[in-house]
Amino acid sequence: MTAWTTRDIPDQHGRTVVVTGANSGLGEQTARALAGAGADVILACRDVGKGEVVAAAIGSRAQVKRLDLADLASVREFAAGVEKVDVLINNAGVMAVPLRRTADGFEMQIGTNHLGHFALTNLLLDRISERVVTVSSSAHKIGQIHLDDLNWERRRYQRWLAYGQSKLANLLFAYELQRRLTAQGSSVLSLAAHPGYARTNLQSHTESIQDLVMKIGNPFLGQSAEMGALPSLYAATSPDVVPGGYYGPDTLFETRGHPHRVRSNARSHDETVAGQLWELSEQLCSLT
């Protein structure tokens, strides 16, 4: 693969794409690129006001619908209002935030990054015709899935390990979803992507000195949000993806560059844990 960019996105006319967290950062750039290639894009945003600003800048191909992934009632309401989806991009997320709980009592990072997207995907799955793209992170490498304490109720909370757990859960989910789709004979693809180190507002919500450290380091270490969105766009549009493929930047230890297929760690490919996490997620989200 050579230097794939937004210019290589195939014609998207006739496709409807849902992008979660599309009011800023990677989600905004993903939505802009897809609409620019002809797709109708649903910006699924918790902050509708910010989403409307982005939609206005994109034009008539963009519409905003409220979605709060930290509230399963909001997820259900959003899913009930969507009639047709060709591609779902599970992009939204929080990173290294202080210990907080979602409306349903989940730890905020696993609740937003994994459980909210797990519920959304399953509620929309009978209307998704082509692909599900789930955005993970290189931080999955520090994650471990604690099935007996997924929501940090008995352990001392550690924000970065909680983030790593949620990003590992994203990959376990993406791979398990592909296995289940394949077993059912479905043509729908489940893919994963990660942006490398991209300069976005994701790094400004730790509410600690780390916000300042990342603000100082981002201009030197991070690539632009436009570049960070490329792996998701590749996974969502390229005809050359493989079922269950994982895509990220191609240089500097996957921190920056153009999209290509990358590898995730052994824990992300543990089919036993993936199946157990799926069952636990069904129980927590009251889904079957």
Solvent accessible surface area in square Angstrom, and as a share of the most:
residue,aa,sasa,rsa
1,M,119,0.53
2,T,124,0.72
3,A,60,0.47
4,W,23,0.08
5,T,21,0.12
6,T,63,0.36
7,R,208,0.76
8,D,73,0.38
9,I,18,0.09
10,P,50,0.31
11,D,106,0.55
12,Q,3,0.02
13,H,110,0.49
14,G,64,0.62
15,R,29,0.11
16,T,22,0.13
17,V,1,0.00
18,V,0,0.00
19,V,0,0.00
20,T,0,0.00
21,G,18,0.17
22,A,0,0.00
23,N,30,0.15
24,S,30,0.19
25,G,18,0.17
26,L,27,0.14
27,G,0,0.00
28,E,29,0.13
29,Q,39,0.17
30,T,1,0.01
31,A,0,0.00
32,R,90,0.33
33,A,20,0.15
34,L,0,0.00
35,A,8,0.06
36,G,72,0.69
37,A,22,0.17
38,G,2,0.02
39,A,0,0.00
40,D,59,0.30
41,V,1,0.01
42,I,8,0.04
43,L,0,0.00
44,A,1,0.01
45,C,1,0.00
46,R,162,0.59
47,D,51,0.27
48,V,52,0.30
49,G,46,0.44
50,K,118,0.50
51,G,0,0.00
52,E,89,0.40
53,V,109,0.63
54,V,9,0.05
55,A,8,0.06
56,A,84,0.65
57,A,63,0.49
58,I,37,0.19
59,G,32,0.31
60,S,121,0.78
61,R,89,0.33
62,A,14,0.11
63,Q,94,0.42
64,V,26,0.15
65,K,61,0.26
66,R,128,0.47
67,L,4,0.02
68,D,23,0.12
69,L,13,0.06
70,A,17,0.13
71,D,38,0.20
72,L,20,0.10
73,A,70,0.54
74,S,7,0.04
75,V,0,0.00
76,R,97,0.35
77,E,131,0.59
78,F,8,0.03
79,A,3,0.02
80,A,87,0.68
81,G,43,0.42
82,V,4,0.02
83,E,158,0.71
84,K,105,0.45
85,V,1,0.00
86,D,13,0.06
87,V,0,0.00
88,L,0,0.00
89,I,0,0.00
90,N,1,0.01
91,N,22,0.11
92,A,20,0.15
93,G,30,0.29
94,V,41,0.24
95,M,17,0.08
96,A,0,0.00
97,V,8,0.05
98,P,30,0.19
99,L,83,0.41
100,R,102,0.37
101,R,92,0.34
102,T,10,0.06
103,A,79,0.61
104,D,65,0.34
105,G,34,0.33
106,F,15,0.06
107,E,0,0.00
108,M,36,0.16
109,Q,0,0.00
110,I,0,0.00
111,G,1,0.01
112,T,12,0.07
113,N,2,0.01
114,H,2,0.01
115,L,0,0.00
116,G,0,0.00
117,H,3,0.01
118,F,1,0.00
119,A,3,0.02
120,L,0,0.00
121,T,0,0.00
122,N,40,0.21
123,L,40,0.20
124,L,0,0.00
125,L,46,0.23
126,D,126,0.65
127,R,73,0.26
128,I,9,0.04
129,S,60,0.39
130,E,61,0.27
131,R,24,0.09
132,V,0,0.00
133,V,0,0.00
134,T,1,0.01
135,V,11,0.07
136,S,2,0.02
137,S,18,0.11
138,S,44,0.28
139,A,21,0.16
140,H,1,0.00
141,K,103,0.44
142,I,83,0.42
143,G,0,0.00
144,Q,101,0.45
145,I,28,0.14
146,H,62,0.28
147,L,57,0.29
148,D,104,0.54
149,D,8,0.04
150,L,6,0.03
151,N,14,0.07
152,W,10,0.03
153,E,116,0.52
154,R,169,0.62
155,R,64,0.23
156,R,185,0.67
157,Y,37,0.14
158,Q,72,0.32
159,R,57,0.21
160,W,83,0.29
161,L,73,0.36
162,A,0,0.00
163,Y,13,0.05
164,G,0,0.00
165,Q,1,0.00
166,S,0,0.00
167,K,12,0.05
168,L,2,0.01
169,A,0,0.00
170,N,2,0.01
171,L,0,0.00
172,L,2,0.01
173,F,5,0.02
174,A,1,0.01
175,Y,16,0.06
176,E,17,0.08
177,L,2,0.01
178,Q,16,0.07
179,R,73,0.27
180,R,80,0.29
181,L,8,0.04
182,T,86,0.50
183,A,90,0.70
184,Q,144,0.64
185,G,68,0.65
186,S,42,0.27
187,S,98,0.63
188,V,13,0.08
189,L,38,0.19
190,S,0,0.00
191,L,1,0.00
192,A,1,0.00
193,A,0,0.00
194,H,3,0.01
195,P,18,0.11
196,G,22,0.21
197,Y,57,0.22
198,A,6,0.04
199,R,97,0.35
200,T,25,0.14
201,N,75,0.39
202,L,50,0.25
203,Q,16,0.07
204,S,58,0.38
205,H,96,0.43
206,T,0,0.00
207,E,111,0.50
208,S,40,0.26
209,I,122,0.62
210,Q,58,0.26
211,D,32,0.17
212,L,93,0.46
213,V,92,0.53
214,M,26,0.12
215,K,147,0.62
216,I,108,0.55
217,G,15,0.15
218,N,17,0.09
219,P,86,0.54
220,F,161,0.67
221,L,107,0.53
222,G,1,0.01
223,Q,9,0.04
224,S,30,0.19
225,A,14,0.11
226,E,95,0.42
227,M,55,0.25
228,G,1,0.01
229,A,2,0.02
230,L,5,0.02
231,P,1,0.00
232,S,9,0.06
233,L,1,0.01
234,Y,8,0.03
235,A,0,0.00
236,A,1,0.00
237,T,7,0.04
238,S,2,0.02
239,P,106,0.66
240,D,107,0.55
241,V,17,0.10
242,V,52,0.30
243,P,82,0.52
244,G,16,0.15
245,G,0,0.00
246,Y,6,0.02
247,Y,5,0.02
248,G,0,0.00
249,P,0,0.00
250,D,56,0.29
251,T,67,0.39
252,L,110,0.55
253,F,196,0.81
254,E,39,0.18
255,T,47,0.27
256,R,73,0.27
257,G,11,0.11
258,H,48,0.21
259,P,2,0.01
260,H,63,0.28
261,R,137,0.50
262,V,12,0.07
263,R,214,0.78
264,S,15,0.10
265,N,34,0.17
266,A,89,0.69
267,R,101,0.37
268,S,0,0.00
269,H,97,0.43
270,D,56,0.29
271,E,106,0.47
272,T,90,0.52
273,V,38,0.22
274,A,2,0.02
275,G,17,0.16
276,Q,85,0.38
277,L,2,0.01
278,W,14,0.05
279,E,97,0.44
280,L,38,0.19
281,S,0,0.00
282,E,40,0.18
283,Q,130,0.58
284,L,55,0.27
285,C,1,0.01
286,S,89,0.58
287,L,22,0.11
288,T,165,0.96
